[in-house]
Structure formats: C-alpha cells, structure tokens
Amino acid sequence: MQFRRQAKEQDGVNLTPLIDVVFLLLIFFMVSTTFTKESHLKLNLPEAAGTQPENPPRAVEVLINADGSYSVDGRPLINKKLTTLKSALSEVSAGEYNRPLVITADATAQHQAVVRAMDAAGQLGFVNLSITTRQPEDN
C-alpha cells in the first residue's frame, strides 16, 4: 500500500471577506452621515428704565423710494450713487455724526439701496442708526 500525503485543509476562518464588508459599512456610514452644527442661543435681553432726554437732537431722515432713489430730509438727490448720498448726509448733519439717522425704505425697494444708505452712514461715522417699519394691518 502506498500512502500519499494529502494537502491539509485550513482550519482557520478566512477574514478577508469580513474585513471587506466592515470597510464597506464604514464608507457607507461616513458618506451618508450629515454633520450639522446647530447653535441655538438663548438670550436674556437687558431692560432699561431710563428717561428720554428733554430736547433730543433732530434726526436725519433718509427716504428710499421703490425705484431706489434717495431723499435726505425731504430733498431728493440727483442720482443713486454712494458719493452723492454721503455728501448729502454730511451737508445735512453739518458734521454732527452723533445725531440719530432714520432710514425709511419702501417695502418694494431693492435691498441694495438700503445697504448703500447704511454703508454711507457707517463711512461717515453715524452710530445711532434706525430703520422704520409699520404695524401690519389687520383685515
């Protein structure tokens, strides 16, 4: 009798397919996960109980029409340029940039016109800036 040696079967588990599946799952979860950074601030705003000054300084009013044209204290400007608006604001305020500045814009005016007015006021040094709104009408 002739005995031959037969090849010995591996007794261990082949880990290659298992590692492939784990990597595929890892890639799937990395791609499908969304990372959102949500920041919610809870603010407790301060309250003030001050008195109004008896003679507050007269406010400079900038009116912005629906077409984006400007009026400063009731006087319409010749164009919509930033330099024209700045010169009109400095002329009306006479160098007193601590006076309040009120911007009143038409509801259909372009946002750019409002930003241009705010930019002109900021470049000149106005610090008391307010934008007017109106109460919604109840039907």
C-alpha positions as CSV (number, residue, x, y, z in Angstrom):
1,M,0.0,0.0,0.0
2,Q,1.2,3.3,-0.9
3,F,0.1,6.2,1.2
4,R,0.1,9.7,-0.1
5,R,0.1,12.8,1.8
6,Q,-2.9,14.8,1.2
7,A,-3.0,18.6,1.5
8,K,-4.1,19.7,4.9
9,E,-7.3,21.9,4.8
10,Q,-7.1,25.2,6.7
11,D,-8.8,25.0,10.0
12,G,-9.0,28.9,10.4
13,V,-11.6,31.3,9.2
14,N,-10.8,33.5,6.2
15,L,-11.1,37.1,7.5
16,T,-10.6,38.9,4.1
17,P,-14.4,39.0,3.2
18,L,-15.3,40.1,6.7
19,I,-12.8,43.0,6.6
20,D,-14.1,44.0,3.1
21,V,-17.7,44.1,4.5
22,V,-16.6,46.2,7.5
23,F,-14.8,48.7,5.3
24,L,-17.8,49.0,3.0
25,L,-20.1,49.6,6.0
26,L,-17.6,52.2,7.3
27,I,-17.6,54.0,4.0
28,F,-21.4,53.9,3.7
29,F,-21.9,55.4,7.1
30,M,-19.2,58.1,6.5
31,V,-20.8,59.1,3.3
32,S,-24.4,59.0,4.4
33,T,-23.9,60.8,7.8
34,T,-24.6,64.5,7.8
35,F,-22.8,66.7,10.2
36,T,-24.8,69.8,11.1
37,K,-23.6,72.3,13.6
38,E,-26.7,73.8,15.2
39,S,-26.2,76.6,17.6
40,H,-29.2,78.0,19.4
41,L,-28.5,80.9,21.6
42,K,-30.8,81.7,24.5
43,L,-30.6,85.4,25.2
44,N,-31.9,87.2,28.2
45,L,-32.0,90.8,27.0
46,P,-31.5,93.6,29.5
47,E,-34.2,96.0,30.4
48,A,-33.7,99.8,30.7
49,A,-35.8,102.2,32.6
50,G,-34.2,105.5,31.6
51,T,-35.8,108.8,30.9
52,Q,-35.9,110.4,27.5
53,P,-33.9,113.5,27.0
54,E,-35.9,116.7,27.0
55,N,-34.6,118.0,23.7
56,P,-33.3,115.1,21.7
57,P,-31.3,116.0,18.7
58,R,-33.2,116.2,15.4
59,A,-32.8,113.0,13.4
60,V,-31.5,113.0,9.9
61,E,-34.1,111.2,7.7
62,V,-33.2,109.2,4.6
63,L,-36.1,108.1,2.4
64,I,-35.7,105.4,-0.1
65,N,-38.3,105.2,-2.9
66,A,-39.4,102.0,-4.6
67,D,-37.1,102.7,-7.6
68,G,-34.1,103.1,-5.3
69,S,-33.9,106.9,-5.4
70,Y,-33.0,108.8,-2.2
71,S,-34.3,111.8,-0.4
72,V,-32.4,113.3,2.6
73,D,-34.5,115.4,4.9
74,G,-37.1,115.8,2.2
75,R,-34.7,116.9,-0.5
76,P,-34.4,114.4,-3.4
77,L,-30.9,113.5,-4.6
78,I,-29.9,113.8,-8.3
79,N,-28.7,110.2,-8.5
80,K,-28.3,106.9,-6.6
81,K,-24.6,107.0,-6.2
82,L,-22.9,106.4,-2.8
83,T,-20.8,109.6,-3.1
84,T,-23.9,111.7,-3.7
85,L,-25.6,110.2,-0.7
86,K,-22.5,110.7,1.5
87,S,-22.2,114.3,0.6
88,A,-25.9,115.0,1.2
89,L,-25.7,113.3,4.6
90,S,-22.6,115.3,5.6
91,E,-24.2,118.5,4.4
92,V,-27.4,118.0,6.3
93,S,-25.8,116.8,9.5
94,A,-23.2,119.6,9.4
95,G,-20.5,117.3,10.8
96,E,-22.6,116.2,13.8
97,Y,-22.5,112.4,13.2
98,N,-23.8,111.6,16.7
99,R,-27.3,112.7,15.6
100,P,-29.8,109.8,15.0
101,L,-30.2,108.7,11.5
102,V,-33.5,107.2,10.4
103,I,-33.8,105.1,7.2
104,T,-37.3,104.8,5.8
105,A,-37.5,102.5,2.8
106,D,-40.4,101.5,0.5
107,A,-41.4,97.8,1.0
108,T,-40.6,97.1,-2.7
109,A,-37.2,98.9,-2.7
110,Q,-34.2,96.9,-3.5
111,H,-32.1,95.6,-0.6
112,Q,-29.0,97.1,-2.3
113,A,-30.4,100.6,-1.9
114,V,-30.9,100.1,1.9
115,V,-27.4,98.6,2.3
116,R,-25.9,101.6,0.3
117,A,-27.6,104.0,2.7
118,M,-26.4,102.1,5.7
119,D,-22.9,101.9,4.2
120,A,-22.8,105.7,3.6
121,A,-23.9,106.3,7.2
122,G,-21.3,104.0,8.5
123,Q,-18.5,105.5,6.5
124,L,-19.4,109.0,7.7
125,G,-19.5,107.8,11.4
126,F,-23.2,107.8,12.2
127,V,-23.7,105.4,15.2
128,N,-27.4,106.0,16.0
129,L,-29.0,104.2,13.1
130,S,-32.6,103.0,13.0
131,I,-34.8,101.6,10.3
132,T,-38.5,102.4,10.3
133,T,-41.3,99.9,9.9
134,R,-45.0,99.9,10.2
135,Q,-47.5,97.8,12.1
136,P,-49.2,95.1,10.0
137,E,-52.8,96.0,9.1
138,D,-55.5,93.7,10.5
139,N,-58.1,92.8,7.9
